[in-house]
Amino acid sequence: MFWKTVPTNSIALRLSALFTLVALGVFLLIGTALYKQVDRSLDLLPTAELEARFSVLESSLTRYDTREHWLKITNKLNLLSEEDRRIRFWVVSGASPFEYGQPDASLRNFAQGPLGMRDLHLAGSPYPYKVLVSELPAMGTRPALRFLIGIDTETFWHTQHTLLVAIISLSVFGVVLASLLGYWVARVGLRPLLALSAEAQKLAPPRLSGRLQLADLAPELAQFASAFNSTLERVDLAYSRLEAFNADVAHELRSPLTNLIGQTQVALTRGRSAEHYFEVLQSNLEELERLRSIINDMLFLASADQGSKATALTSTSLAEEVATTLDYLDYILEDAHIRVQVSGDAQARIEKAQLRRALINLLNNAVQHTLPEQVIQVRIEEQDGQVSIAVSNPGPAIGEEHLAMLFERFYRVDAARSNSGSGNHGLGLAIVKAIALMHGGSVFVRSQAGANTFGILLPA
């Protein structure tokens, strides 16, 4: 019934069809590019895993040259096979005591093929194994042998299939949604023309000599154009901020990933001591912790964006919560040679864990921009049914054009408040804002009288 009421030559329908075609093209391009990129990355995963495992076993394989020592290799391969059922090992040689994995005739033929990464189809397995074939020369009583390490690619194939289904489903949903939204936008955009048409229909006897009052109509059209342009400006600003956000996310994730890859590649270039590997792993762990922190913060903000609310509320003294937070940050404050003075108190219904997280972020932000031997002020006040927690630190004034943006994700004022610490990834104040909103409150920032103040407002 809905489509019957709309003429087939409707401009709204034509615009909706154009939106659908554009969305279809964009989704096809993005989906295809995304699938190819992920597919290429998935193809590299088994290769990287096999090479990593072989690099660990290579030294042992080349060092043991007797049957007694070879028994240790066999036990180690048995243990590795039990730990990860996807991985299988075979050793093919001219002497059965120095073989492993019960290689049959077909496997022996496969082992005699070219060295390197190859696909192996085993009977009873619907998916091929990715196999790394290596050759070890004879040494001592051990003959020359071929060492094969393979990984089942079933998981990777399932991942590719799941990704393809997800991309197709999201593309179909996106095209339908774009079509419906496109029609609605077109209808809204054409309302001034409908008003103009209604005004024209009033020209009937005895007013045939009448005319449309263009002078009266122009302000309405100008107002509509101004409103539409304002909307476009807001959309453009939103997209610009989204692009900047994506670029910042990529930058924040790229740095630790680059460090991880670089350090690991250097460590694998040649044999290293156990102490060196320990240092590399310790450094990699720090980068992984940083990645986990960024991802956890982004997941928390995504949950807050979806309307999550603080539920485990308890009536608590805010001064006590600030004191608990300061105890947690005691070493940081001591190392920075900074003192914190707390004044005032009030009761509020809060979720303690979330509020402490917000307080930690506010205090960390203040510490980063406070010189040694200076004092950070924390003021707790109750006024007009709200409780204010304000954290002030001495520092240069922040420009008015930046104040409204300081609680946005990844926003930084390079000249006045540059954040260069490796532990700071530009989400601390955004999390403070999210926690305040989850409690039904808000945030504020002031820069005056030689002090910069960041705080939250909570219902009393």
C-alpha positions in Angstrom: 0.0 0.0 0.0 2.9 2.4 0.8 4.5 2.0 -2.6 1.1 2.4 -4.4 0.7 5.9 -2.9 4.1 7.0 -4.4 4.2 7.8 -8.2 6.8 5.8 -10.0 8.4 9.1 -11.4 8.7 10.5 -7.8 11.9 12.5 -7.3 12.1 11.0 -3.8 12.1 7.5 -5.3 14.7 8.4 -7.8 17.0 9.9 -5.1 16.4 6.8 -3.0 17.4 4.6 -6.0 20.6 6.7 -6.4 21.4 6.3 -2.7 20.9 2.6 -3.1 23.2 2.3 -6.1 25.9 4.5 -4.5 25.7 2.5 -1.2 25.8 -0.8 -3.1 28.9 0.4 -5.0 30.6 1.6 -1.8 29.8 -1.5 0.2 31.0 -3.7 -2.7 34.3 -1.8 -2.9 34.9 -1.7 0.8 33.7 -5.2 1.4 35.9 -6.6 -1.4 39.0 -4.7 -0.2 38.4 -5.7 3.4 37.9 -9.3 2.5 41.0 -9.5 0.4 43.1 -7.8 3.0 41.9 -10.1 5.8 42.2 -13.1 3.5 45.8 -12.1 2.8 46.5 -11.7 6.5 45.0 -15.1 7.3 47.2 -16.7 4.7 50.2 -15.4 6.5 49.2 -16.6 10.0 49.9 -20.3 9.5 53.1 -19.6 7.7 54.3 -17.3 10.5 53.3 -19.8 13.2 55.1 -22.7 11.5 58.2 -20.7 11.0 58.2 -19.6 14.6 57.8 -23.2 15.9 60.5 -24.5 13.6 62.9 -21.7 14.7 62.4 -23.0 18.3 63.0 -26.6 17.4 65.8 -26.1 14.9 68.6 -25.8 17.5 67.5 -29.1 19.2 67.2 -31.0 15.9 70.7 -30.0 14.8 72.3 -30.6 18.2 71.2 -34.2 18.9 72.9 -36.9 16.8 72.5 -40.1 18.7 69.6 -42.5 19.3 69.5 -41.7 23.0 69.4 -38.0 22.3 66.8 -38.5 19.5 64.5 -40.0 22.1 64.4 -36.5 23.8 63.4 -35.0 20.5 60.6 -37.6 20.1 59.3 -36.8 23.6 59.4 -33.1 22.9 57.4 -33.5 19.7 54.9 -35.7 21.4 54.4 -33.0 24.1 54.0 -30.3 21.5 51.5 -32.4 19.5 49.4 -33.0 22.6 49.4 -29.3 23.5 48.1 -28.1 20.1 46.1 -30.7 18.1 46.3 -28.5 15.0 50.0 -29.1 14.8 51.6 -32.3 13.4 55.2 -33.3 13.0 56.9 -35.8 10.7 60.5 -36.8 10.4 61.5 -38.8 7.3 65.0 -40.4 7.0 66.7 -43.5 5.8 66.8 -45.0 9.3 63.6 -45.8 11.2 65.0 -45.0 14.7 65.4 -41.4 13.5 61.9 -41.0 12.1 58.7 -39.6 13.7 55.0 -39.5 12.9 54.9 -42.9 11.2 55.3 -41.5 7.7 53.6 -43.6 5.0 54.6 -43.9 1.3 52.6 -40.8 0.2 54.1 -38.7 3.0 57.6 -39.9 2.1 57.0 -38.9 -1.5 55.7 -35.5 -0.3 58.8 -35.1 1.9 61.1 -35.6 -1.0 59.6 -32.7 -2.9 60.8 -29.1 -2.8 61.7 -27.5 0.5 59.7 -24.7 2.0 56.0 -24.1 2.6 53.6 -26.4 0.7 50.0 -27.7 1.0 49.5 -31.4 2.1 46.1 -33.2 1.7 45.8 -36.0 4.2 43.2 -38.8 3.9 40.2 -38.1 6.1 40.9 -34.4 6.4 38.6 -32.1 4.4 41.0 -29.2 4.6 44.7 -29.2 3.6 47.6 -28.9 6.0 50.1 -26.1 5.5 53.4 -27.8 5.8 56.9 -26.4 6.2 59.5 -28.9 4.8 63.1 -28.5 6.0 66.2 -30.6 5.4 68.8 -31.4 8.1 72.2 -32.8 7.0 73.6 -35.9 8.5 75.6 -35.6 11.8 77.2 -38.2 13.9 75.2 -41.4 13.8 72.1 -39.6 12.6 71.5 -39.7 8.9 70.2 -36.8 6.8 66.5 -36.2 7.3 63.5 -34.2 6.2 61.7 -32.5 9.0 58.0 -31.6 8.3 55.8 -29.4 10.6 52.2 -28.9 9.5 49.2 -27.0 10.7 45.5 -27.8 10.1 44.0 -24.9 8.1 40.4 -25.7 9.0 40.2 -22.9 11.5 41.5 -20.4 9.0 39.0 -21.6 6.3 36.1 -21.3 8.8 37.3 -17.8 9.7 37.3 -16.8 6.0 33.9 -18.2 5.5 32.5 -16.4 8.5 34.1 -13.2 7.4 32.6 -13.5 3.9 29.1 -14.2 5.3 29.4 -11.2 7.7 30.5 -8.9 5.0 27.7 -9.9 2.7 25.1 -9.7 5.5 26.3 -6.2 6.6 26.4 -5.0 3.0 22.8 -6.1 2.3 21.7 -4.5 5.5 23.6 -1.4 4.8 22.1 -1.1 1.2 18.6 -1.6 2.5 19.2 0.9 5.3 20.7 3.4 2.9 17.8 3.0 0.6 15.2 3.7 3.4 17.2 6.6 4.9 17.8 8.0 1.4 14.0 8.1 0.7 13.3 9.7 4.1 16.0 12.4 3.6 14.7 13.1 0.1 11.1 13.5 1.4 12.4 15.9 4.1 14.5 17.8 1.7 11.6 18.3 -0.7 9.2 19.8 1.8 9.8 23.4 0.7 8.8 22.4 -2.8 5.6 20.8 -1.4 4.9 24.0 0.4 5.4 25.9 -2.8 3.1 23.6 -4.6 0.4 24.0 -1.9 0.8 27.8 -2.2 0.4 27.5 -6.0 -2.8 25.5 -5.6 -4.4 28.4 -3.8 -4.5 30.3 -7.0 -8.1 29.6 -8.0 -11.0 31.8 -9.0 -11.6 34.6 -8.3 -7.9 35.0 -7.6 -6.6 34.0 -11.1 -4.8 37.3 -11.3 -2.9 36.6 -8.1 0.8 35.7 -8.0 3.1 33.9 -5.7 4.7 36.3 -3.3 8.3 35.7 -4.0 9.3 38.3 -1.5 7.6 36.3 1.2 8.8 33.0 -0.1 12.4 33.9 -0.4 13.1 34.1 3.4 11.6 30.6 3.9 13.8 29.2 1.2 16.8 31.1 2.5 16.0 29.8 6.0 15.7 26.2 4.6 18.9 26.6 2.7 20.7 28.0 5.8 19.4 25.1 7.9 20.3 22.6 5.3 23.8 24.1 5.0 24.2 24.1 8.8 23.2 20.4 8.8 25.8 19.7 6.1 28.4 21.6 8.1 27.6 19.5 11.2 27.8 16.3 9.2 31.1 17.4 7.6 32.4 18.2 11.1 31.2 14.8 12.4 32.9 13.0 9.5 36.1 15.1 9.9 36.2 14.2 13.6 35.5 10.6 12.7 38.4 10.6 10.2 40.6 12.2 12.8 39.5 9.6 15.3 40.2 6.7 13.0 43.6 8.2 12.2 44.4 8.6 15.9 43.3 5.0 16.6 45.5 3.7 13.8 48.4 5.7 15.0 48.0 4.6 18.7 47.8 1.0 17.7 50.5 1.1 15.0 53.2 2.3 17.4 53.1 -0.7 19.8 52.5 -3.1 16.9 55.5 -1.7 15.0 57.6 -2.1 18.2 56.4 -5.7 18.7 57.1 -6.7 15.1 60.5 -4.9 15.0 61.8 -6.3 18.2 60.6 -9.8 17.4 62.1 -9.8 13.9 65.5 -8.6 15.3 65.4 -11.3 17.9 64.7 -14.0 15.3 67.5 -12.9 12.9 70.0 -15.2 14.7 70.5 -17.2 17.8 70.3 -15.2 21.0 70.9 -15.9 24.6 68.1 -16.7 27.0 68.7 -13.4 28.8 68.2 -11.5 25.5 65.0 -13.4 24.7 63.8 -12.6 28.2 64.4 -8.9 27.6 62.6 -9.0 24.3 59.6 -10.8 25.8 59.5 -8.3 28.7 59.5 -5.4 26.2 56.9 -7.1 24.1 54.7 -7.6 27.2 54.9 -3.9 27.9 53.7 -3.1 24.4 50.9 -5.7 24.6 49.8 -4.2 27.9 49.6 -0.9 26.2 47.6 -2.4 23.4 45.3 -4.0 25.9 44.8 -0.7 27.7 43.8 1.1 24.5 41.4 -1.7 23.4 39.8 -1.9 26.9 39.4 1.8 27.0 37.8 1.9 23.5 35.5 -1.0 24.4 34.5 0.8 27.6 33.7 4.0 25.5 31.8 2.0 23.0 29.7 0.5 25.8 29.1 3.9 27.2 28.0 5.2 23.8 25.4 2.5 23.7 23.7 4.0 26.7 25.2 1.9 29.6 24.4 3.2 33.0 26.0 2.9 36.4 23.9 0.3 38.3 25.8 -0.7 41.5 25.2 2.7 43.2 26.0 3.2 46.8 25.8 6.4 48.9 29.5 7.3 49.6 31.6 10.1 50.9 33.4 11.6 47.9 36.3 12.8 50.1 36.9 9.2 51.2 37.0 8.1 47.5 39.4 10.8 46.7 41.6 9.7 49.6 41.5 6.1 48.4 42.5 7.2 44.9 45.4 9.2 46.2 46.7 6.2 48.2 46.6 4.3 44.9 48.6 7.1 43.1 51.0 7.7 46.0 54.1 6.4 44.2 53.3 8.4 41.1 52.8 11.6 43.1 56.0 10.9 45.1 58.1 10.3 42.0 56.7 13.5 40.4 57.4 15.5 43.7 53.8 16.8 43.6 51.4 17.3 46.5 47.6 17.1 46.4 45.4 19.1 48.7 41.8 18.0 49.2 39.0 20.3 50.5 35.3 19.8 51.1 33.2 16.7 51.1 29.7 15.5 50.0 27.6 12.4 49.7 26.6 11.0 46.3 25.3 7.7 45.0 28.1 6.3 42.8 29.5 3.2 41.5 32.8 3.2 43.3 35.0 1.4 40.8 33.9 3.6 38.0 34.3 6.9 39.9 37.8 5.8 41.1 38.7 5.2 37.5 37.5 8.7 36.6 39.4 10.2 39.6 42.6 8.4 38.5 42.3 9.8 35.0 41.7 13.3 36.3 44.6 13.2 38.7 46.9 11.6 36.1 46.0 14.4 33.7 46.8 17.0 36.3 50.1 15.3 37.3 51.2 15.2 33.6 50.9 19.0 33.4 52.2 20.0 36.8 55.8 20.8 37.5 57.7 19.3 40.5 57.1 20.9 43.9 53.7 22.4 42.8 50.3 21.6 44.3 47.2 20.1 42.8 43.9 21.2 44.4 40.9 18.9 44.6 37.7 20.6 45.7 34.5 18.9 46.5 31.4 21.1 46.7 27.6 20.6 46.7 25.4 23.2 45.1 22.0 23.3 43.4 21.4 19.6 43.8 24.7 18.6 42.3 28.1 17.6 43.6 31.2 19.0 42.0 34.6 17.3 42.0 37.2 19.8 40.6 40.8 18.9 40.0 43.0 22.0 39.5 46.7 22.2 38.5 48.8 25.2 37.9 49.8 25.7 34.3 49.6 28.0 31.2 46.1 29.0 30.0 44.3 26.9 27.5 42.7 28.7 24.5 39.0 29.1 24.5 38.7 27.3 21.2 40.1 24.1 22.8 38.2 24.0 26.0 35.0 22.4 24.6 37.0 19.7 22.8 39.3 18.5 25.7 37.0 15.7 26.7 36.8 14.4 23.1 38.7 11.2 22.3 42.3 11.6 21.3 42.0 15.4 21.4 45.3 17.1 22.3 46.4 20.7 22.5 49.9 20.4 21.2 51.1 23.8 22.1 49.7 24.1 25.6 49.1 20.5 26.8 51.1 18.0 24.8 50.7 14.4 25.8 53.8 12.5 25.1 53.8 9.8 27.6 53.7 6.2 26.3 51.0 5.4 28.8 48.8 8.2 27.7 46.8 7.5 24.6 44.3 10.3 24.6 41.3 8.5 26.1 41.6 9.4 29.8 39.3 12.5 29.8 36.9 10.9 27.3 36.5 8.1 29.8 35.9 10.7 32.6 33.1 12.1 30.5 31.6 8.7 29.8 31.6 7.8 33.5 30.0 11.1 34.4 27.2 10.5 31.9 26.7 7.0 33.1 26.0 8.5 36.6 23.6 11.1 35.1 26.1 13.9 35.5 28.4 16.0 33.2 31.9 17.3 33.0 33.4 20.8 33.0 36.7 22.5 32.3 38.0 26.0 33.2 41.3 27.8 32.5 41.7 30.9 34.5 43.9 32.6 37.1 47.0 30.5 36.2 45.2 27.2 36.9 43.5 24.6 34.7 40.5 22.9 36.2 38.9 19.6 35.1 36.0 18.1 36.9 32.7 16.2 37.0 29.2 17.1 38.2 27.2 14.3 39.9 23.7 14.2 41.2 23.8 14.9 45.0 
